[in-house]
Amino acid sequence: MRHGTGGYDWCVESDSTRRVLVIGAGGHARVCIEALRDMAETEVVGAISADGFGMEGLGAPMLGTQEDLKSVTQRQSVNAYCVAIGDNSTRKRVSTMLTESGYRLTLVVSGYAMPSPTAVLSPGAQLLPGAVVNAGTEISTGAIINSNATVEHDCHIGEYAHVGPGAAIGGAVRVEHTAFLGLGSRVLPGIQVGAGAIIGAGAVVIDDVPAGLTVVGSPARPINRRKV
Ligand SMILES: CC(C)(COP(=O)(O)OP(=O)(O)OC[C@H]1O[C@@H](n2cnc3c(N)ncnc32)[C@H](O)[C@@H]1OP(=O)(O)O)[C@@H](O)C(=O)NCCC(=O)NCCS
């Protein structure tokens, strides 16, 4: 089945209506639920969380804890999962547990996101309102392109990376898995951001960032973090 929004057209994973169970029940889950509601042939059946509680106004019924995954799946005929957890390593751990057990992650594309028809969007990726993903860019499994973030042409965004709200990435940038780009950060064209690196809010990255390093400021420089 092809699914189009705002003149864009891209493949989704199934020919049948997706009945989505959301895993996570905080602010990021609320945003994902609203985005899922924009998508054609998609129904959010509810959410589960570690303790079974969800934030007020979540927008979907709470159906239990992660212990209830199997029974909720059967009872609600769930056929797709959205891991709506902002923390990269937790999202990766939960998503990997699901896929290794044969459960299918769903792509989330807000009706207000703007993916190029030549962008490649993997299962479990999340494009939130205002996200621009330009020509030839690859968004890997479980990566988040958050509100109003721009990823220019021919980039690679690795698995479970997170491009924060309002961040902007120039052409041909490589962001490796589980890296995090903070609010409003900027990455110049052709830069490589290593696995698990953290780019502070508002930083301007002009050189490659090694794996695991935290950089802040303009131009971005490493910091010693007080809290990790
Ligand atoms: C970079 C970041 C992760 C560092 O967090 P931290 O390890 O808790 O760092 P600290 O608060 O201990 O600050 C360490 C030093 O870096 C400075 N610093 C921290 N973040 C900075 C930033 N974004 N820009 C400039 N300087 C910054 C602090 O002032 C401090 O400097 P000092 O040692 O001279 O006092 C965090 O500040 C940040 O920018 N997070 C992004 C949050 C975000 O965008 N969230 C989006 C959610 S959707």
The ligand as an SDF file (V2000), in Angstrom:
LIG
                    3D

 48 50  0  0  0  0  0  0  0  0999 V2000
   25.0460   19.0830   26.6700 C   0  0  0  0  0  0  0  0  0  0  0  0
   24.2020   18.5670   27.8110 C   0  0  0  0  0  0  0  0  0  0  0  0
   23.7110   17.1430   27.5180 C   0  0  0  0  0  0  0  0  0  0  0  0
   25.1190   18.5510   29.0350 C   0  0  0  0  0  0  0  0  0  0  0  0
   24.3930   18.1370   30.1420 O   0  0  0  0  0  0  0  0  0  0  0  0
   25.1810   17.8890   31.5370 P   0  0  0  0  0  0  0  0  0  0  0  0
   26.1600   16.7870   31.3820 O   0  0  0  0  0  0  0  0  0  0  0  0
   24.1240   17.7340   32.5660 O   0  0  0  0  0  0  0  0  0  0  0  0
   26.0510   19.2100   31.6650 O   0  0  0  0  0  0  0  0  0  0  0  0
   26.1020   20.2340   32.8590 P   0  0  0  0  0  0  0  0  0  0  0  0
   24.7660   20.8800   33.0360 O   0  0  0  0  0  0  0  0  0  0  0  0
   26.7420   19.5600   34.0150 O   0  0  0  0  0  0  0  0  0  0  0  0
   27.0890   21.3490   32.2540 O   0  0  0  0  0  0  0  0  0  0  0  0
   28.4910   21.1260   32.0800 C   0  0  0  0  0  0  0  0  0  0  0  0
   29.0850   22.4150   31.5450 C   0  0  0  0  0  0  0  0  0  0  0  0
   28.6830   22.5950   30.1880 O   0  0  0  0  0  0  0  0  0  0  0  0
   27.9410   23.8160   30.0270 C   0  0  0  0  0  0  0  0  0  0  0  0
   26.8220   23.5040   29.1200 N   0  0  0  0  0  0  0  0  0  0  0  0
   25.9100   22.5340   29.2710 C   0  0  0  0  0  0  0  0  0  0  0  0
   25.0730   22.4960   28.2230 N   0  0  0  0  0  0  0  0  0  0  0  0
   25.4670   23.4870   27.4010 C   0  0  0  0  0  0  0  0  0  0  0  0
   24.9740   23.9570   26.1590 C   0  0  0  0  0  0  0  0  0  0  0  0
   23.9510   23.3680   25.5500 N   0  0  0  0  0  0  0  0  0  0  0  0
   25.6280   24.9910   25.5700 N   0  0  0  0  0  0  0  0  0  0  0  0
   26.6950   25.5930   26.1790 C   0  0  0  0  0  0  0  0  0  0  0  0
   27.1950   25.1760   27.3620 N   0  0  0  0  0  0  0  0  0  0  0  0
   26.5850   24.1520   27.9700 C   0  0  0  0  0  0  0  0  0  0  0  0
   27.4660   24.1790   31.4270 C   0  0  0  0  0  0  0  0  0  0  0  0
   27.2570   25.5720   31.5460 O   0  0  0  0  0  0  0  0  0  0  0  0
   28.6210   23.6930   32.2540 C   0  0  0  0  0  0  0  0  0  0  0  0
   29.6750   24.6150   32.1640 O   0  0  0  0  0  0  0  0  0  0  0  0
   30.6440   24.9320   33.4310 P   0  0  0  0  0  0  0  0  0  0  0  0
   31.3310   23.6300   33.7660 O   0  0  0  0  0  0  0  0  0  0  0  0
   31.5420   25.9890   32.9040 O   0  0  0  0  0  0  0  0  0  0  0  0
   29.7400   25.3980   34.5230 O   0  0  0  0  0  0  0  0  0  0  0  0
   22.9270   19.4500   28.0850 C   0  0  0  0  0  0  0  0  0  0  0  0
   23.2500   20.6600   28.7320 O   0  0  0  0  0  0  0  0  0  0  0  0
   22.1510   19.7640   26.8170 C   0  0  0  0  0  0  0  0  0  0  0  0
   22.4430   20.7200   26.0730 O   0  0  0  0  0  0  0  0  0  0  0  0
   21.1250   18.9160   26.5920 N   0  0  0  0  0  0  0  0  0  0  0  0
   20.2510   19.0350   25.4550 C   0  0  0  0  0  0  0  0  0  0  0  0
   18.7990   18.8990   25.9310 C   0  0  0  0  0  0  0  0  0  0  0  0
   17.8540   18.8670   24.7650 C   0  0  0  0  0  0  0  0  0  0  0  0
   18.0730   19.4780   23.7350 O   0  0  0  0  0  0  0  0  0  0  0  0
   16.7960   18.0970   24.9450 N   0  0  0  0  0  0  0  0  0  0  0  0
   15.8020   17.9030   23.8830 C   0  0  0  0  0  0  0  0  0  0  0  0
   14.7400   16.9880   24.3960 C   0  0  0  0  0  0  0  0  0  0  0  0
   13.5590   16.6410   23.1670 S   0  0  0  0  0  0  0  0  0  0  0  0
  1  2  1  0
  2  3  1  0
  2  4  1  0
  2 36  1  0
  4  5  1  0
  5  6  1  0
  6  7  2  0
  6  8  1  0
  6  9  1  0
  9 10  1  0
 10 11  2  0
 10 12  1  0
 10 13  1  0
 13 14  1  0
 14 15  1  0
 15 16  1  0
 15 30  1  0
 16 17  1  0
 17 18  1  0
 17 28  1  0
 18 19  1  0
 18 27  1  0
 19 20  2  0
 20 21  1  0
 21 22  1  0
 21 27  2  0
 22 23  1  0
 22 24  2  0
 24 25  1  0
 25 26  2  0
 26 27  1  0
 28 29  1  0
 28 30  1  0
 30 31  1  0
 31 32  1  0
 32 33  2  0
 32 34  1  0
 32 35  1  0
 36 37  1  0
 36 38  1  0
 38 39  2  0
 38 40  1  0
 40 41  1  0
 41 42  1  0
 42 43  1  0
 43 44  2  0
 43 45  1  0
 45 46  1  0
 46 47  1  0
 47 48  1  0
M  END
$$$$
